[in-house]
Amino acid sequence: MEQKSEPLLEVKDLELIFSSDFGDRTVTDHISFHVNAGETLGIVGESGCGKSVTSLAIMGLLARNGRVNAGSIVLRSRRKPEGKDLLRLTRRELDEVRGRDISMIFQDALASLNPVFSIGNQVVEAVCAHQTMDRREAAARAEELLRRVGLPDPEAAMRKYPFQLSGGMRQRVMIAMALAGKPELLIADEATTALDVTIQAQIMRMIRDIRREMQMSMLLITHDIGLIAEMSDRVIVMYAGQIVEEADVYELFRNPLHPYTRLLIAATPGMYDAPDRKLAAIPGTVPENYTDIIGCRFADRCPYVTTECVKPQENREFSPGHSARCHLAAQIPAADTGAGAAGQTQPTEGVFAARASHQGASAWRDS
Amino acid sequence: MSSSEKNVLLSVKELKKYYPVPNPSLRPQPKRFVRAVDGVSFALREGETLGLVGESGCGKSTVGRLLVGIEQPTEGTVEYRGRSLADRKSCERKHIRTELQMIFQDPYAALNPRKHVYDILSAPMLYHGLADRSNAGQKVDELLEQVGLPKNAKERYPHEFSGGQRQRIVIAKALSLNPKVIICDEPVSALDNSIQAQVLNLLRDLQRERGLSYLYIAHGLGTVHYVSHRVAVMYLGRIVEVADVEEIFRRPLHPYAQMLISSVPVADPTKRDRPVVIPPGEVPSAMDIPSGCRFHDRCPYADDRCRREEPELRAALPAQAEADAVAAGQRGAGERFAAGAVLHETACWHAEQIEAKTMGQTAAERSAEW
């Protein structure tokens, strides 16, 4: 807390390159962001926007054909408050960081657990990885962790194997293992995407409580803007390998600046929308070879596109803590957040009538 | 009721599908079954979208598969235009099959990778005699235009398209036989957010143009709200609540429906502190369904009766406030229910009492959300 200006994790100008038979591809283009101590930073974007590889780069888990071409990832942990660049650590030093300073949970818990070892075995291993304790102590600690993540009857669960647990239970085990080293930063990469909403709600609630209790920071990576709205303090929106917008979560949903963010929010249906709401469909698809695009990468799908957009766009700060990569961002009226915001209130009776007559054009097309 | 019954296209009565569980041991054991669908009844009217929601394993996809004949029901009937499918002759069934089409979740698996889009779209029409060699090309062009794909798409292979475009091809394939009903099984779950909206809008536009009926099976409640006129919530093989779409999201009565709806993340950070009820534990196995109300072991309101007797779907009473207004003789009060304009059925013994008890809380929640 005393070093409020110094973020826990600071990623600067990160450029990731994946090489294949068809040549090199830059998948993230000079990404910079930071995670403050105790906060949850949400990264939202569609598949292929580079949000997952960024988290893998932080953990040093890039696939063999991926490499960091430029940039730095500085972690200022409690053990080393002066900070260290994770990209310059040796393998052994990195092992010290992983699990103890930073932990990660993935989408597919079944693939992350070893099928031939019991749950107890694997959690005990995670507990012992960073602490020296005897077997019995470790087992007790493992059981305590499993109880903390809400596994019913943890004693029996210790003797079970991954295939004997449901998806939600496996994810709880993964979280218990991630918490074993009392990390300062937890990276959750689509951790609840494969789960049902009620289980997702259970697990997210549990993570939120544990985070408060352990004063842990979190990097929440997801494509679900509902989850972002529920969980995060600050948000980064990624599109085609770039950060297009960064803001406080309340600010982002109240006043999205980048056209992509506006449309993404306007394209997401909610349960409490007005019956006559028409979703703003974003035309086209994410460009495939986006590295070749010099100007704005969203330009070909953007309803506000101008001739200026072919020039490279910079991330500009529009208000403290709120930046967007769009030269038009301030000019588009704030109320113009697509079709969604206009129709967010007032339930109407005659659902059928309203549905039948919903008109094609959405708000932003009219303007 | 009579006017609505007239338009019923598809009606499902006490549909059951049990899958036998193989006995792994050599010793004979009593046969066990997975009761995937365990007594489901509903009707789908002309031009209507019925949303079928529930968590994985609740049987919603099995219901869809039973309707188009991919699976045969263990018990119960599927009636199309008033007559059971099982009673019809096979040639008649072949014709009905053109009117009942299905869209699957995975557009990658639903298209033959070795065929041109032209072949994929024309084959069903040629088989059913809706086109011949001379006009198939023109019909394929029309279909592609309807789903918003360029004409040259027909000379390409499925792998050349993105996920959203492939789902459009799947929709075109379903449309090729001029169906009346389309069963949509998670049609947008595999797609990115920005593409979802395109496909959902396409489905809605097609419904308006062609008067299609949809059974929209999905777990994403936001998309269900967007396309559906009525919504049925399934839990462990049964429908626990059916209501008009605005009614069910505004006033879910069955405890499970309440919890399911309140678990969904809302894309508005100002609502993150709303009261949320999350069901404890997990869905029990469909092999071992609890007695009585199948939700009772996770329900905070359960009593002895819930453990003993299984509640059937029944018409829900109007909200207390509405009933009070009727009693006080206020003008216009109760009209929604009296005229049968709002349909709301629930399978819970205590739905109204629970609502009355938790009224203060839900009212606060409601005012915040509306």
HADDOCK unambig.tbl for C-alpha pairs under 7 A between the chains (distance, minus, plus):
assign (segid A and resid 46 and name CA) (segid B and resid 192 and name CA) 5.99 0.50 0.50
assign (segid A and resid 47 and name CA) (segid B and resid 192 and name CA) 6.90 0.50 0.50
assign (segid A and resid 196 and name CA) (segid B and resid 55 and name CA) 5.89 0.50 0.50
assign (segid A and resid 196 and name CA) (segid B and resid 56 and name CA) 6.76 0.50 0.50
assign (segid A and resid 197 and name CA) (segid B and resid 263 and name CA) 5.96 0.50 0.50
assign (segid A and resid 197 and name CA) (segid B and resid 264 and name CA) 5.92 0.50 0.50
assign (segid A and resid 198 and name CA) (segid B and resid 260 and name CA) 6.13 0.50 0.50
assign (segid A and resid 198 and name CA) (segid B and resid 263 and name CA) 5.28 0.50 0.50
assign (segid A and resid 198 and name CA) (segid B and resid 278 and name CA) 6.32 0.50 0.50
assign (segid A and resid 198 and name CA) (segid B and resid 279 and name CA) 6.80 0.50 0.50
assign (segid A and resid 201 and name CA) (segid B and resid 263 and name CA) 5.49 0.50 0.50
assign (segid A and resid 201 and name CA) (segid B and resid 278 and name CA) 6.92 0.50 0.50
assign (segid A and resid 202 and name CA) (segid B and resid 278 and name CA) 6.67 0.50 0.50
assign (segid A and resid 225 and name CA) (segid B and resid 267 and name CA) 5.87 0.50 0.50
assign (segid A and resid 226 and name CA) (segid B and resid 265 and name CA) 4.81 0.50 0.50
assign (segid A and resid 226 and name CA) (segid B and resid 266 and name CA) 4.87 0.50 0.50
assign (segid A and resid 226 and name CA) (segid B and resid 267 and name CA) 3.86 0.50 0.50
assign (segid A and resid 227 and name CA) (segid B and resid 265 and name CA) 5.50 0.50 0.50
assign (segid A and resid 229 and name CA) (segid B and resid 266 and name CA) 6.95 0.50 0.50
assign (segid A and resid 229 and name CA) (segid B and resid 267 and name CA) 5.25 0.50 0.50
assign (segid A and resid 229 and name CA) (segid B and resid 268 and name CA) 5.51 0.50 0.50
assign (segid A and resid 229 and name CA) (segid B and resid 269 and name CA) 4.58 0.50 0.50
assign (segid A and resid 230 and name CA) (segid B and resid 265 and name CA) 6.33 0.50 0.50
assign (segid A and resid 230 and name CA) (segid B and resid 266 and name CA) 6.90 0.50 0.50
assign (segid A and resid 230 and name CA) (segid B and resid 269 and name CA) 5.77 0.50 0.50
assign (segid A and resid 230 and name CA) (segid B and resid 272 and name CA) 5.26 0.50 0.50
assign (segid A and resid 249 and name CA) (segid B and resid 269 and name CA) 6.80 0.50 0.50
assign (segid A and resid 250 and name CA) (segid B and resid 269 and name CA) 5.88 0.50 0.50
assign (segid A and resid 253 and name CA) (segid B and resid 268 and name CA) 6.60 0.50 0.50
assign (segid A and resid 264 and name CA) (segid B and resid 194 and name CA) 6.22 0.50 0.50
assign (segid A and resid 267 and name CA) (segid B and resid 193 and name CA) 6.93 0.50 0.50
assign (segid A and resid 267 and name CA) (segid B and resid 194 and name CA) 6.06 0.50 0.50
assign (segid A and resid 267 and name CA) (segid B and resid 197 and name CA) 5.58 0.50 0.50
assign (segid A and resid 268 and name CA) (segid B and resid 193 and name CA) 6.64 0.50 0.50
assign (segid A and resid 269 and name CA) (segid B and resid 222 and name CA) 4.79 0.50 0.50
assign (segid A and resid 269 and name CA) (segid B and resid 223 and name CA) 5.66 0.50 0.50
assign (segid A and resid 269 and name CA) (segid B and resid 226 and name CA) 6.31 0.50 0.50
assign (segid A and resid 270 and name CA) (segid B and resid 222 and name CA) 4.17 0.50 0.50
assign (segid A and resid 270 and name CA) (segid B and resid 266 and name CA) 6.90 0.50 0.50
assign (segid A and resid 271 and name CA) (segid B and resid 221 and name CA) 6.29 0.50 0.50
assign (segid A and resid 271 and name CA) (segid B and resid 222 and name CA) 4.78 0.50 0.50
assign (segid A and resid 271 and name CA) (segid B and resid 225 and name CA) 5.56 0.50 0.50
assign (segid A and resid 271 and name CA) (segid B and resid 249 and name CA) 6.72 0.50 0.50
assign (segid A and resid 279 and name CA) (segid B and resid 197 and name CA) 6.01 0.50 0.50
assign (segid A and resid 280 and name CA) (segid B and resid 197 and name CA) 6.78 0.50 0.50
assign (segid A and resid 281 and name CA) (segid B and resid 194 and name CA) 6.31 0.50 0.50
assign (segid A and resid 281 and name CA) (segid B and resid 197 and name CA) 4.94 0.50 0.50
assign (segid A and resid 281 and name CA) (segid B and resid 198 and name CA) 4.91 0.50 0.50
assign (segid A and resid 282 and name CA) (segid B and resid 194 and name CA) 5.47 0.50 0.50
assign (segid A and resid 282 and name CA) (segid B and resid 195 and name CA) 6.95 0.50 0.50
assign (segid A and resid 345 and name CA) (segid B and resid 370 and name CA) 6.01 0.50 0.50
assign (segid A and resid 346 and name CA) (segid B and resid 370 and name CA) 6.12 0.50 0.50
assign (segid A and resid 352 and name CA) (segid B and resid 229 and name CA) 6.80 0.50 0.50
assign (segid A and resid 356 and name CA) (segid B and resid 208 and name CA) 6.94 0.50 0.50
